[in-house]
Amino acid sequence: MFVYEKKLQYPIKIKNSNPKLAAVIISQYGGPDGELGASLRYLSQRYSMPYAELKGLLTDIGTEELDPRKYI
């Protein structure tokens, strides 16, 4: 049986919002020059790389770009 619970891993309480900071974070993560775009470029380039060592390097860099802990 499958049960889906929509809850965060760590509960958070937002006391006041900051729309300007939220816009900066969203643009850095998902904008045209953001982390998501960079990550997808690295991960797609690995498929045309002829050298196995460099495929691993591109995979490591691409997955590192997706790490949300660098914003904390």
KAJOGI-V781846 format. One record per backbone hydrogen bond with DSSP energy under -1.0 kcal/mol. NH is the residue of the N-H (numbers start at 1). CO is the residue of the C=O. If there is no record, write none. Layout:
nh=(NH | NH)
co=(CO | CO)
This chain:
nh=(7 | 22 | 23 | 24 | 25 | 26 | 27 | 28 | 29 | 30 | 31 | 34 | 35 | 36 | 38 | 39 | 40 | 41 | 42 | 43 | 44 | 45 | 46 | 48 | 55 | 56 | 57 | 58 | 59 | 60 | 61 | 62 | 63 | 64 | 65 | 67 | 71 | 72)
co=(5 | 18 | 19 | 20 | 21 | 22 | 23 | 24 | 25 | 26 | 27 | 31 | 28 | 29 | 34 | 35 | 36 | 37 | 38 | 39 | 40 | 41 | 42 | 45 | 51 | 52 | 53 | 54 | 55 | 56 | 57 | 58 | 59 | 60 | 61 | 64 | 68 | 69)
